[in-house]
């Protein structure tokens, strides 16, 4: 074989090898799964029922679910890992959440959606929608300690069915209502400023103009023009706590988005 022919064949083999490697690298598997699956305390859910995966040719892939971190006997939110392997040699791994609740999520969401359908009207601006939800959450419960704190959904359901609750209930109602209404929000937990300090919860929302605080706790009045709805960081820092110090909204700012400083 001439040197020229040998070199030509070697070049072809090299190209085939590169093409094969590139093809393998391009092989993919797409996993479809709920980002947060809800299950009721003590139930025996089928984790695979809402999971599907296909490779880049549309062929179903094999799915494996690691739910070892989920404790179905204790309410809370847990991480799960979804792994899929395709016949094309591709693989994919995604993380999801499973929330274990005491209440039936379907009943709770149906109740929330029904209320939203009554208080939200066509033509409302995002701020008007957020305010309507805030006003309802603040008026639908009377303050009473000892509410359900298992999960946010449990807290919201407790408030809606019992008509009573505390700051956790109020924050849970806002979080669940805003989430179902498509309003970006985050549940906030107060950071104690001293030993044996009290707990407090509220939410932050962003309707397109930056993050603002919302606290719908029924009994809290506040000072300096405080209404509880979409107040900026500058106003949050002036609000007195139960002991009179201005630290009611003390929170670890490294874990939450930056709130707007002023209106």
HELIX and SHEET records of a PDB file:
HELIX    1   1 UNK A    3  UNK A   26  1                                  24    
HELIX    2   2 UNK A   47  UNK A   50  5                                   4    
HELIX    3   3 UNK A  105  UNK A  119  1                                  15    
HELIX    4   4 UNK A  126  UNK A  139  1                                  14    
HELIX    5   5 UNK A  152  UNK A  162  1                                  11    
HELIX    6   6 UNK A  167  UNK A  180  1                                  14    
HELIX    7   7 UNK A  233  UNK A  236  1                                   4    
SHEET    1   A 2 UNK A  29  UNK A  32  0                                        
SHEET    2   A 2 UNK A  52  UNK A  55 -1                                        
SHEET    1   B 4 UNK A  36  UNK A  40  0                                        
SHEET    2   B 4 UNK A  91  UNK A 101  1                                        
SHEET    3   B 4 UNK A  76  UNK A  85 -1                                        
SHEET    4   B 4 UNK A  62  UNK A  66 -1                                        
SHEET    1   C 2 UNK A 142  UNK A 143  0                                        
SHEET    2   C 2 UNK A 164  UNK A 165  1                                        
SHEET    1   D 3 UNK A 184  UNK A 189  0                                        
SHEET    2   D 3 UNK A 201  UNK A 206 -1                                        
SHEET    3   D 3 UNK A 211  UNK A 214 -1                                        
END                                                                             
